[in-house]
Amino acid sequence: MSTNKIKILTISDHPLLPSGVGTQTKYVIEALLKTGKFEVLSLGGAIKHPDYTPTSVNVEYLCSADIQAGSWTIVPVDGYSNATDLMNHIRNWKPDILYFMTDPRFYEWLWSIEDTVRAVVPMVYYHVWDNYPYPSYNDRFYSSNDFIATISKVTSDIVQTVSPQVDELYIPHAVDQNIYKRVPDEVISKMIENNAFLKGKKVFFWNNRNARRKQTGSLIFWFKKFLEHPEVDRKKTCLVIHSDPNDPHGQPIHYLQDSLGFNPGEIVLSTKKLPAKELALLYNVATCTINISDAEGFGLATLESLSCGTPIIVTMTGGLQEQVTDGTNWFGIGITPCSKAIIGSQNVPYIYEDRISQEDFVNALLKVYKMEPEELEEISKLGLQHIEKNYNFATFEKQWQDAMIQVHEKNGSWDNRKNYENLRVEIL
């Protein structure tokens, strides 16, 4: 039996970035390396790099002493690479599988050369999509892959309906429960004692990029309305915002905060990039985590929050809706959109944009604000069970390990490439 490892070439956000795409790709890579059957070359993009020198990642921590981890090298790239550079990597490194992840609009250039790529290497796409109506215009993209993994039940249904001929498997995001977990009460108490703004308060937490679809302005304006509600003691609640207040794609948070006249401590800004373990502490301190995006493929922050035992308030859109309820139990509050506008562009002809109302949002905050500790604890326990059953790390890792081995066995690569013809006859 050959001892050669299966070579995976990945394209995504830089896998060591804290973005959802970067984090999940890192989890996929680590899962593969743990088997000792793979080695990985990653094209890490989505940021402006200060240095383009390839780096080797120390993967020894992934494996026990009796398992030999494969190597992992990251090559910084602009955007998500380009056709010329990708083909150079394919020719020089000769991967067995090409994996790539994020929204389809970033990969039209890749699918335009799929006949060249797939002639030697099967393509595996980890698909991010936010909403209905069924995007029939994506069929040409979906059909250009050997295998599609889908991040949410919405995305899975879309791929199965639009392109039923393509191999597809629902593999939702997962969180590392060794990091994102409940911590002892005394740890939380100590952290609160050291921060006067949090002491004695119901803490609402918002951990998102400050970008248009995340609804930063609505969050801040509506939280002010919540504070002005006659049933709310303004001294006993606050909003913690973990984001870049000056993101060029978002709104000026400092300006909004000042112009609306918040009192000191009603909005607490967390602007530093935090290690995962410190971020987990913030989830633990919070009473509830908020995501009211008008479009959200999955929403990793709310999943991390549930894994720490903290309930969520979310828009019933994309992958958020499967996090907040399993159809029977609720692990926070899901807000049904009051508006489902059809928006679009030249690249995305149509898609729903889900908006919630100020009234519904304020009512959701009020409901959490009025909850007794016993009710919050019950929701917390149900959320932890939901994570363990449906989004646990072990299942996520095994699904990806099995899927990549099956793709390799079914499709081969290079001299033994199977199940691909670069000519297709259609009767019109």
TILUMRO-367185 format. One record per residue (C-alpha): residue in one letter; x, y, z. Coordinates in pm, whole numbers, padded with zeros to 5 digits, always signed. Each point is the difference from the previous one (the first is absolute). Layout:
aXYZ;...
//
This chain:
m+00000+00000+00000;s+00133+00344-00095;t+00104+00227+00285;n-00038+00314-00211;k-00217+00262+00164;i-00301+00157-00173;k+00100+00354-00098;i-00264+00270+00059;l+00032+00348-00150;t-00231+00250+00176;i-00122+00351-00091;s-00177+00211+00262;d+00044+00284+00243;h+00338-00042+00164;p-00058-00309+00221;l+00150+00171+00304;l-00238+00298-00027;p-00290+00022+00250;s-00260+00031-00278;g-00264-00273-00032;v+00142-00120-00332;g+00355+00004+00132;t-00089-00174+00326;q-00208-00275-00160;t+00265-00067-00266;k+00259-00031+00276;y-00226-00251+00178;v-00035-00200-00325;i+00376-00003-00055;e+00074-00101+00358;a-00255-00281-00023;l+00171-00137-00311;l+00351+00029+00142;k-00099-00191+00313;t-00053-00315-00208;g+00361-00005-00121;k-00136-00060-00352;f+00018+00354-00137;e+00232+00291-00062;v-00123+00350-00076;l+00107+00307-00196;s-00224+00300+00076;l-00042+00314-00207;g-00096+00245+00275;g-00177+00313-00118;a-00263+00262+00085;i+00249+00239+00166;k+00287+00225-00104;h+00313-00183+00108;p+00309+00179+00133;d+00209-00296-00119;y-00061-00259-00273;t+00254-00254+00122;p-00147-00354+00026;t-00009-00129+00357;s-00009-00349+00146;v-00254-00059+00276;n+00106-00203+00303;v-00253-00285+00002;e+00160-00222+00263;y-00260+00107+00256;l-00272-00157-00215;c+00105-00358+00035;s+00086-00258+00257;a+00351-00145+00009;d-00092-00302-00213;i-00151+00203-00286;q+00216+00184-00251;a-00169+00324-00099;g+00030+00120-00356;s+00172+00329-00081;w-00190+00327-00038;t+00133+00302-00187;i-00182+00332-00044;v+00071+00225-00298;p-00139+00356+00039;v-00193+00119-00306;d-00198+00309-00098;g-00375-00048-00015;y-00054-00372-00057;s+00287-00044-00248;n-00046+00002-00379;a+00002-00241-00291;t+00368+00036-00088;d+00133-00041+00353;l-00238-00285+00079;m+00101-00198-00307;n+00367+00050+00090;h-00066-00147+00346;i-00194-00289-00152;r+00271-00082-00253;n+00287+00036+00246;w-00150-00164+00310;k-00236-00247-00173;p-00278-00010+00261;d-00257-00280+00008;i-00295+00221+00100;l-00076+00373-00026;y-00209+00130+00294;f-00139+00353+00003;m-00247+00189+00216;t-00212+00315+00014;d-00269+00176-00202;p-00023-00104-00369;r+00055+00352-00131;f+00368-00022+00099;y+00063-00310-00213;e-00148+00069-00344;w+00359+00022-00127;l+00067-00351+00134;w-00310-00158-00150;s+00085+00164-00334;i+00311-00224-00014;e-00157-00310+00155;d+00055-00201-00317;t+00375+00047+00044;v+00003-00053+00377;r-00239-00295+00016;a+00179-00180-00278;v+00262-00091+00262;v-00143+00093+00343;p-00353-00038+00146;m-00150+00320+00142;v-00161+00008+00347;y-00201+00310+00088;y-00108+00089+00357;h-00299+00210-00093;v-00123+00316+00173;w-00343+00132-00097;d-00242+00213+00197;n-00355-00027-00125;y-00272-00085-00248;p-00151+00024-00265;y+00175-00299-00157;p+00295+00150-00191;s-00036-00179-00333;y+00277+00226-00132;n+00243-00190+00224;d-00053-00331-00180;r+00290+00070-00238;f+00224+00045+00304;y-00129-00299+00196;s+00032-00225-00306;s+00368+00091-00027;n+00093-00191+00318;d+00053-00365+00085;f-00133+00041+00354;i-00179+00276+00194;a-00011+00016+00378;t-00271+00234+00130;i+00017+00204+00321;s-00371+00021+00084;k-00331-00176-00061;v-00103+00292-00220;t+00313-00037-00213;s-00040-00377-00017;d-00359+00029-00124;i+00104+00260-00257;v+00277-00215-00151;q-00216-00315-00004;t-00279+00191-00177;v+00204+00209-00244;s+00262-00265-00091;p-00120-00344+00113;q+00259-00172-00223;v+00293+00122+00214;d+00125-00196+00301;e-00098+00203+00308;l+00031-00048+00376;y-00124+00222+00284;i+00299+00068+00228;p-00093+00289+00231;h+00253+00213+00177;a+00134-00124+00332;v+00178+00153+00297;d+00290-00127+00205;q-00168-00085+00329;n+00338-00019+00171;i+00016+00378-00048;y-00360+00116-00029;k-00146-00143+00319;r-00155+00104+00328;v+00249+00113+00259;p-00042-00019+00378;d-00220+00268+00159;e+00291+00132+00205;v+00194+00079-00321;i-00294+00200-00135;s-00051+00175+00333;k+00365+00103+00013;m-00011+00139-00353;i-00314+00201+00079;e+00150+00128+00326;n+00295+00135-00198;n-00227+00192-00240;a-00228+00257+00161;f-00204+00040-00320;l-00114-00365+00018;k-00066-00035+00372;g-00362-00076+00090;k-00122+00021-00359;k-00176-00205-00264;v+00263+00001-00275;f-00098-00015-00368;f+00293-00096-00222;w+00048+00076-00371;n+00301-00161-00170;n-00004+00075-00371;r+00185+00181-00270;n-00120+00360-00020;a-00148-00039-00348;r-00323+00100-00172;r-00185-00333+00012;k+00078-00037+00371;q-00231+00297+00074;t+00236+00186+00234;g-00203+00321-00008;s-00330-00173+00069;l+00158-00183+00293;i+00121+00322+00164;f-00307+00215-00074;w-00237-00271+00118;f+00200-00079+00312;k-00047+00366+00096;k-00378-00048-00040;f+00024-00307+00223;l+00182+00201+00269;e-00276+00262-00013;h-00274-00258+00060;p-00180+00066+00333;e+00061-00357+00119;v+00379+00024-00043;d+00241+00123+00267;r+00277+00149-00213;k+00252-00059+00275;k-00059-00375-00010;t+00072-00082-00363;c+00257+00072-00269;l+00100-00088-00355;v+00353-00131-00062;i+00108+00048-00363;h+00302-00205-00111;s+00085+00149-00339;d+00206+00258-00187;p-00181+00333+00053;n+00173+00151-00303;d-00041-00280-00254;p-00029+00169-00344;h-00280-00242-00091;g-00205+00090+00306;q-00130+00292+00203;p+00194+00233+00236;i-00088-00160+00333;h+00163+00268+00215;y-00199+00267-00184;l-00327-00188+00041;q+00074-00056+00367;d+00074+00369+00062;s-00276+00146-00214;l-00270-00212+00165;g+00110+00109+00346;f+00064-00333+00170;n+00102+00020+00364;p+00343-00135+00098;g-00002-00380+00019;e-00319-00053-00205;i+00209-00095-00302;v+00337-00167+00062;l+00234-00029-00299;s+00240-00291-00036;t+00227+00086-00291;k+00310-00217+00043;k+00039-00329-00185;l-00034-00264+00271;p+00133-00356+00026;a-00281-00255-00015;k+00020-00080+00372;e-00044+00366+00094;l-00291+00032-00243;a-00158-00303+00166;l+00015+00185+00332;l-00202+00286-00151;y-00269-00245-00112;n-00007-00141+00352;v-00041+00344+00155;a-00283+00090-00238;t-00365-00062+00084;c-00084-00028-00370;t+00177+00030-00338;i-00163+00192-00287;n+00010-00040-00379;i-00259+00193-00202;s+00164-00022-00343;d-00228+00034-00301;a+00195-00283-00168;e+00208-00263+00179;g+00124-00324-00150;f+00060-00145+00343;g+00116+00239+00273;l+00294-00146+00190;a-00014+00238+00299;t-00343-00121+00110;l+00112-00362-00026;e+00302+00082+00217;s-00234+00171+00244;l-00231-00303+00032;s+00308-00218+00053;c+00087+00223+00298;g-00351-00042+00140;t-00120+00349-00098;p-00340+00038-00176;i-00038+00196-00324;i-00230+00255-00165;v+00005-00039-00379;t-00180+00081-00320;m-00174-00308-00140;t+00214-00006-00311;g+00263-00229-00154;g+00182-00226+00244;l-00100+00209+00304;q-00347-00152+00008;e+00129-00357+00040;q+00220+00113+00288;v-00274+00162+00205;t-00248-00290-00021;d-00010-00369-00085;g-00367+00028-00089;t-00113-00086+00352;n+00226+00176+00248;w+00129+00356-00014;f+00350+00102+00104;g-00071+00371+00005;i-00234+00220-00201;g-00048-00016-00375;i-00144+00316-00159;t-00208-00056-00314;p+00083+00255-00271;c-00268+00263-00053;s+00136+00067-00349;k+00143-00232-00264;a+00115+00227-00278;i+00134-00144-00324;i+00335+00166-00062;g+00275-00088-00247;s+00282+00105-00226;q+00145-00086-00338;n+00172-00305+00154;v-00280-00100+00239;p-00325+00071-00189;y-00228-00056+00300;i+00006-00100+00366;y-00208+00078+00305;e+00124+00259+00247;d-00166-00064+00338;r-00067+00301+00222;i-00145+00002+00348;s-00188+00288+00168;q+00105+00223+00286;e-00304-00109+00199;d+00078-00371-00032;f+00365+00054+00091;v-00077+00210+00308;n-00258-00259+00110;a+00262-00276-00033;l+00244+00199+00215;l-00275+00061+00256;k-00084-00368+00015;v+00360-00091+00080;y+00035+00294+00239;k-00299-00125+00205;m+00113-00364+00013;e+00081-00141+00340;p+00335-00181+00046;e-00180-00337+00010;e-00161+00056-00342;l+00329+00112-00151;e+00169-00306+00147;e-00257-00233-00156;i+00046+00159-00344;s+00376-00024+00050;k-00018-00375+00067;l-00223-00059-00303;g+00241+00200-00219;l+00297-00204+00119;q-00188-00322-00083;h-00083+00142-00345;i+00367+00072-00068;e+00113-00341+00123;k-00258-00183-00211;n+00011+00199-00325;y+00323+00202-00018;n+00258-00199+00191;f+00360+00004-00113;a+00044-00377-00020;t-00280-00042-00255;f+00123+00297-00204;e+00351-00142-00017;k-00112-00351-00093;q-00234+00129-00271;w+00285+00190-00164;q+00248-00284+00037;d-00241-00250-00154;a-00114+00240-00272;m+00352+00080-00123;i+00107-00363-00001;q-00315-00092-00195;v+00053+00284-00250;h+00357-00122-00054;e-00101-00365-00039;k-00293+00077-00229;n+00165+00259-00225;g+00375-00060+00017;s+00237+00267-00135;w+00255+00049-00274;d+00089-00339-00157;n-00298-00178+00158;r-00257+00283-00027;k-00353-00147-00026;n-00364+00108-00044;y+00068+00322-00187;e-00050+00085-00365;n+00081+00353-00112;l-00249-00027-00285;r-00373+00010+00063;v-00273-00047-00260;e-00330+00178+00060;i-00308-00043-00219;l-00170+00337-00032;
//
